[in-house]
Amino acid sequence: MDWTHWRGPRHDGSTEARNLPISFARAKGIAWAASLPGPSAATPIVCRDAVFTTAADFEKKQLLALCFERKTGKERWREVVGSGYRSGGEGTPVQLDERGHYAQPSPVTDGKRVYFFFGNGDLAALDFSGRKLWQRNLQKDLGDFALQWTFSSSPLLLGGRLYVQVLQRNKPVGPRGKGALDSFLLCLEGSDGRELWRSTRPSEAVMESRESYASPIPLASGKESRLLIAGGDVLTLHTPEEGRELWRSGTWNDGHREAWWRLVPSPVTGDGVALVCAPKRAPVYAMKLADGTPAWQSEVRGPLTSDVPTPAFSQGRFYILSDLKKALSCVEATTGKLLWSTPTPGHAMCWASPTVAGGKVYVVNLSGTVFVFDAGSGKILSENPMDTEGAEVRSSVAVAQGSLFLRTREKLYCIS
């Protein structure tokens, strides 16, 4: 099975793949390792015999789209994706803030085209030979994104259409943003990049709490599809045809309206509920997919919380990785009952999202160590160092064609 979206074939961080590697290292159990021209927070995607990722080349000041042979790791092609708008083009910076860079959104493919998006707004569609089909810059076309940190939301591909969420402040953030700004959901035609519709998404959140770095997630409802959008203190469900809002659930920011609760994790669905993680050390909330009413929420100051990683779902269970409390927890999806909680070893936090496959949970910390947990018991089966201290590895493990694919700061690994 392929891995064509940053959260996998079911958009929930899981796959049915079996017999996957458990113990490995940089020089052990590696099918191949390809050198990369710079860092990226993007999770690699895999389609048939191709692996795609991005890179920020700081030396050449370029934002790159990259393609590798799945079986050998040989680089097929690299293309500069940069309009020169603010950054990303030849001779310009490739990062906005001290912790981020523009190569943070993950690519997505439908098996015919692959779409690369960068935090400066550059968006391009390429075919599998590396030929650029179209390109545009969303910030240049629609206005600067008014965000405190670098825009990081990954695009969603559904039914030949590309969906991008821009949940931002309604006023400029320093030099970013001009005038009164609306948050919106954008739909583009995948074949040529033209705008099909743009739907405003209102919010009562204030200041940074209006900002979301999450990505849109599709929801299948009978014969119809829906879009889940998290941010601005609420979770909303939309139609993919015109972006019409069907229900709104929340808020996890009642009372005095905390001003600095930007949202990072994307929502995840399973067994009729949608799970969303409130910021900082706040609880997680489960909403019924039928109407958005509350199903359950975790206890305040309990182990179930996530500030950055997006949870995974598999076989009736949510797997919630807490970067701040440094633990991986497993709960029943329908009830929120805690089944187990296991601390993540070492002192480095985990910002990458967990991946569930073959009865195992794969977790990557910022130092590039991959922890493998037993999905049933939470027991740690192995610790696999793939990078070094300070690497700031934020890419999740992708699973395809019987192998694991991992992007560190300087290498793309195939582990099988």
NUKOL-247923 format. One record per residue (C-alpha): x, y, z. Coordinates in steps of 0.001 Angstrom, whole numbers. Layout:
<sites>
SITE        px        py        pz
SITE         X         Y         Z
...
</sites>
This chain:
<sites>
SITE        px        py        pz
SITE         0         0         0
SITE      1159      3547      -760
SITE      1451      6490      1649
SITE       224      9444      -406
SITE      -733     11902      2362
SITE      1257     12925      5422
SITE     -1128     10951      7664
SITE     -1246      7939      5392
SITE     -3858      6167      3250
SITE     -6680      6657      5786
SITE     -5596     10097      6973
SITE     -5325      8777     10535
SITE     -1641      7877     10848
SITE     -2191      4139     10454
SITE     -1963      1311      7931
SITE     -2626     -2442      7882
SITE       974     -3246      6877
SITE      2560     -6215      8683
SITE      6022     -7661      9361
SITE      7710     -4279      9628
SITE     11165     -3605     11106
SITE     11457     -3167     14876
SITE     15190     -2833     15520
SITE     17415      -713     13278
SITE     19923      2157     13248
SITE     21796      4367     10788
SITE     24017      1438      9820
SITE     21705     -1466     10665
SITE     18651     -2785      8843
SITE     18779        -1      6261
SITE     17787      -728      2667
SITE     19211      2618      1546
SITE     19989      6134      2735
SITE     19852      9134       406
SITE     21594     12426      1165
SITE     19428     15543      1282
SITE     20399     19153       471
SITE     18787     20601      3583
SITE     16212     20165      6352
SITE     12452     19754      6119
SITE      9655     19009      8566
SITE      7629     17325      5822
SITE      6709     13660      6135
SITE      7800     11831      2960
SITE      5066     10379       772
SITE      5317      7203     -1304
SITE      3459      6293     -4491
SITE      4308      3136     -6451
SITE      8061      3348     -7145
SITE      8588      6984     -6109
SITE      9300      8749     -2804
SITE      8713     12496     -2559
SITE      9908     15018         2
SITE     10996     18657       262
SITE     14095     20506      1439
SITE     15226     23988      2371
SITE     18681     24447       860
SITE     20153     27173      3058
SITE     23404     27401      1079
SITE     21708     28040     -2275
SITE     18696     29709      -640
SITE     16236     27491     -2466
SITE     13097     25537     -1632
SITE     13228     22169     -3354
SITE     10861     19424     -4463
SITE     12620     16051     -4509
SITE     11881     12608     -5950
SITE     13732      9355     -5200
SITE     13552      5775     -6483
SITE     11672      3754     -3889
SITE     13724       578     -4356
SITE     17216      2079     -4534
SITE     17089      5605     -3080
SITE     18566      7062     -6272
SITE     17575     10668     -6757
SITE     15362     10973     -9821
SITE     14993     14726     -9896
SITE     14945     17936     -7897
SITE     13090     21095     -8827
SITE     13316     24575     -7366
SITE      9865     25700     -6252
SITE     10208     29413     -5528
SITE      8463     32482     -6840
SITE     10823     34801     -5012
SITE      7911     36135     -2971
SITE      9470     37150       347
SITE     11679     34055       217
SITE     12160     30708     -1452
SITE     13695     31959     -4683
SITE     17324     32246     -5726
SITE     19284     34540     -3442
SITE     16575     34972      -790
SITE     16130     33564      2754
SITE     14400     30231      3292
SITE     13078     30789      6798
SITE     10909     33280      8628
SITE     11479     32540     12310
SITE     14334     31079     14323
SITE     12785     27603     14750
SITE     11038     27073     11464
SITE     11750     27130      7772
SITE      9447     27154      4804
SITE      9856     23432      4026
SITE      7312     22328      6622
SITE      4098     21313      4813
SITE      4099     17766      3417
SITE      3537     16989      -271
SITE       478     15055     -1484
SITE      -248     13003     -4609
SITE     -3094     11308     -6469
SITE      -769      9032     -8433
SITE      -728     11344    -11440
SITE       427     14665    -10029
SITE      2344     15515     -6886
SITE      1754     18833     -5136
SITE      4427     20675     -3164
SITE      3504     23541      -823
SITE      5829     25775      1173
SITE      5307     28116      4111
SITE      6043     31236      2061
SITE      2986     30428       -80
SITE      4660     28749     -3053
SITE      2481     25936     -4386
SITE      3329     23813     -7436
SITE      2043     20722     -9223
SITE      4556     18423    -10915
SITE      4131     15195    -12819
SITE      6088     12102    -11861
SITE      8876     12960    -14306
SITE      9490     16263    -12498
SITE      7862     18463    -15139
SITE      6227     21495    -13558
SITE      2557     21670    -14579
SITE      1606     24883    -12808
SITE      2752     27097     -9973
SITE      1399     30024     -7978
SITE      2082     31792     -4701
SITE      -927     31988     -2385
SITE       424     34847      -268
SITE      1119     36929     -3351
SITE     -2327     36188     -4754
SITE     -4412     36316     -1563
SITE     -2406     38429       890
SITE       206     37745      3559
SITE      -604     35083      6127
SITE      -950     36792      9512
SITE       691     34195     11747
SITE      3152     34436     14618
SITE      5155     31469     13324
SITE      5866     30007      9888
SITE      2808     28702      8037
SITE      2927     24885      8177
SITE      -465     23485      7144
SITE      -262     20673      4562
SITE     -2682     20631      1617
SITE     -5375     17989      1191
SITE     -6173     16333     -2146
SITE     -9711     15037     -2569
SITE    -11570     14216     -5776
SITE     -9043     16013     -7961
SITE     -9306     19190     -5901
SITE     -6717     20716     -3611
SITE     -7809     22131      -228
SITE     -5773     24564      1862
SITE     -6795     26069      5202
SITE     -5502     29481      6233
SITE     -6578     30189      9813
SITE     -4937     33422     10842
SITE     -5277     36557     12938
SITE     -7666     39305     11913
SITE     -4916     41898     12244
SITE     -1273     42071     11140
SITE      1417     40257     13112
SITE      4393     42584     12918
SITE      5143     43044      9216
SITE      2924     40089      8244
SITE      -630     40747      7135
SITE     -2346     43879      5924
SITE     -5626     45329      7135
SITE     -8545     43212      8363
SITE     -7849     39579      7546
SITE    -10289     36688      7316
SITE     -9524     33047      7984
SITE    -10622     30882      5088
SITE    -10783     27481      3464
SITE     -9525     27491      -132
SITE    -10352     25041     -2920
SITE     -8213     24845     -6073
SITE     -8592     22839     -9254
SITE     -5836     20225     -9160
SITE     -5206     20242    -12906
SITE     -4372     23930    -13248
SITE     -4365     25562     -9781
SITE     -7223     27957    -10439
SITE     -9392     28976     -7504
SITE    -12774     27240     -7420
SITE    -14010     28809     -4216
SITE    -12878     30469     -1020
SITE    -15028     30160      2105
SITE    -14581     32503      5060
SITE    -14336     30734      8417
SITE    -15296     33118     11251
SITE    -13977     32746     14785
SITE    -14531     34360     18183
SITE    -10967     33524     19211
SITE     -8578     36380     19913
SITE     -4962     37131     19063
SITE     -2755     34051     18533
SITE     -5628     31706     19389
SITE     -7050     32464     15928
SITE     -3981     30825     14369
SITE     -3883     27177     13322
SITE      -981     25175     11937
SITE     -3169     22074     11546
SITE     -4173     20537      8216
SITE     -7632     19761      6802
SITE     -8707     16135      7213
SITE    -11316     14369      5030
SITE    -14237     12464      6478
SITE    -16247      9886      4539
SITE    -19956     10026      5412
SITE    -21857      7389      3455
SITE    -21465      8288      -205
SITE    -20454     11847       650
SITE    -17206     13406      1797
SITE    -16705     16103      4375
SITE    -13805     18280      5559
SITE    -12753     18698      9190
SITE    -11044     21956     10125
SITE     -9508     22625     13558
SITE     -8420     26015     14846
SITE     -9681     29336     16164
SITE    -10897     27549     19326
SITE    -13343     25323     17404
SITE    -13695     22234     15222
SITE    -15876     22638     12119
SITE    -17253     20297      9447
SITE    -17589     21515      5860
SITE    -18853     20351      2487
SITE    -16066     19909      -106
SITE    -18257     21297     -2900
SITE    -18408     24884     -1638
SITE    -16986     24874      1911
SITE    -20364     25317      3580
SITE    -20146     24825      7348
SITE    -22349     21968      8589
SITE    -21603     22102     12295
SITE    -19300     23797     14765
SITE    -18029     22222     17969
SITE    -16149     23786     20840
SITE    -14876     25708     22414
SITE    -11947     24445     24493
SITE    -11138     28067     25280
SITE    -14135     29260     27297
SITE    -14263     31969     29922
SITE    -11556     34590     29631
SITE    -10530     33482     26109
SITE     -6836     32666     26439
SITE     -5078     34766     23765
SITE     -2042     32547     23112
SITE     -3582     29149     22329
SITE     -2505     28665     18714
SITE     -3402     25170     17505
SITE      -886     22747     15971
SITE     -2272     19148     15929
SITE     -4680     18201     13151
SITE     -7937     16424     14017
SITE     -8197     12644     13673
SITE    -11324     10512     13362
SITE    -12321      6981     14320
SITE    -15373      4998     15450
SITE    -17761      7888     14889
SITE    -15862     10571     16775
SITE    -13353     13295     15942
SITE    -10495     13924     18343
SITE     -8950     17374     18714
SITE     -6130     18378     21073
SITE     -6382     21732     22819
SITE     -3064     23654     23093
SITE      -363     23683     25716
SITE     -1280     21218     28527
SITE     -5044     21383     28010
SITE     -7200     18231     27590
SITE     -8168     16434     24401
SITE    -11782     16551     23213
SITE    -13839     13965     21313
SITE    -16830     15166     19293
SITE    -19524     13032     17664
SITE    -19144     13148     13901
SITE    -22900     13104     13352
SITE    -23523     16540     14844
SITE    -20402     17814     16618
SITE    -21793     17333     20120
SITE    -19324     16293     22835
SITE    -18597     12585     23247
SITE    -15979     12844     25990
SITE    -12967     14845     27111
SITE     -9882     13931     29066
SITE     -9252     15096     32596
SITE     -7615     18445     33225
SITE     -3866     18093     33918
SITE     -4060     14394     33038
SITE     -1722     12445     30731
SITE     -3951     12908     27660
SITE     -2724     16108     26050
SITE      -729     17121     22990
SITE       615     20521     22055
SITE      2230     19565     18712
SITE      1875     15914     17544
SITE     -1338     14812     15800
SITE     -2800     11621     17366
SITE     -3254      8392     15391
SITE     -6220      6006     15222
SITE     -6212      2242     14713
SITE     -8668      -553     15536
SITE    -10886      1378     17908
SITE     -8078      3194     19719
SITE     -6555      6651     19660
SITE     -2812      6946     20254
SITE     -2026     10348     21778
SITE      1576     11494     21943
SITE      2276     14273     24434
SITE      5362     16325     23692
SITE      5085     18338     26922
SITE      4357     15428     29282
SITE      6630     13145     27233
SITE      4344     10127     27079
SITE      2466      8008     24542
SITE     -1045      7088     25679
SITE     -3706      4758     24291
SITE     -7457      5279     24818
SITE    -10710      3725     23672
SITE    -12027      5937     20891
SITE    -15688      5832     21870
SITE    -15292      6298     25638
SITE    -11905      7929     26239
SITE    -10981      5153     28696
SITE     -7231      5187     29277
SITE     -5764      1780     28418
SITE     -2105      2563     28969
SITE       386      5424     29117
SITE      4138      4980     28624
SITE      6809      7684     29052
SITE      8999      8409     26032
SITE     12688      7836     26976
SITE     15381     10502     26992
SITE     15138     14237     27385
SITE     14259     15216     23803
SITE     10611     15990     23063
SITE      8592     14455     20236
SITE      7062     16822     17681
SITE      6556     14267     14912
SITE      3179     12509     14930
SITE      2913      8798     15808
SITE      2451      6121     13129
SITE       591      2846     13824
SITE      1322      -224     11706
SITE      1612     -3981     12217
SITE       600     -3822     15878
SITE      3372     -1310     16578
SITE      3506      2457     17164
SITE      6459      4345     15692
SITE      7419      7587     17453
SITE     10279      9940     16508
SITE     11824     12477     18886
SITE     13588     15708     17953
SITE     16989     14014     18166
SITE     15953     11531     15492
SITE     15542      8471     17710
SITE     12691      6193     16638
SITE     10889      4473     19523
SITE      8853      1391     18683
SITE      5965       625     21080
SITE      3731     -2420     21224
SITE       318     -1040     20260
SITE     -1528     -3411     22584
SITE       433     -3033     25804
SITE      2478       150     25394
SITE      5720     -1707     26043
SITE      8780      -136     24419
SITE     10231     -2707     22019
SITE     13257      -771     20762
SITE     15072      2565     20630
SITE     16643      3313     17255
SITE     18979      6334     16898
SITE     18790      7751     13367
SITE     20252     11229     13916
SITE     22075     13212     16572
SITE     21332     15699     19345
SITE     19935     18961     18065
SITE     18771     17549     14737
SITE     15168     18727     15313
SITE     13590     15861     13375
SITE      9879     16621     12954
SITE      8924     14274     10110
SITE      6719     11290     10936
SITE      7410      7718      9818
SITE      5720      6778      6538
SITE      4897      3114      5812
SITE      4634      1774      2261
SITE      5421     -1374       274
SITE      6597     -3239      3381
SITE      9138      -593      4420
SITE      9494      2374      6759
SITE     10489      5750      5315
SITE     12044      8346      7604
SITE     13376     11800      6882
SITE     16033     13188      9219
SITE     17832     16502      8824
SITE     20310     15262      6222
SITE     19118     11787      5157
SITE     16091     10015      3726
SITE     16015      6396      4945
SITE     14266      3313      3677
SITE     14173       714      6469
SITE     13125     -2801      5533
</sites>
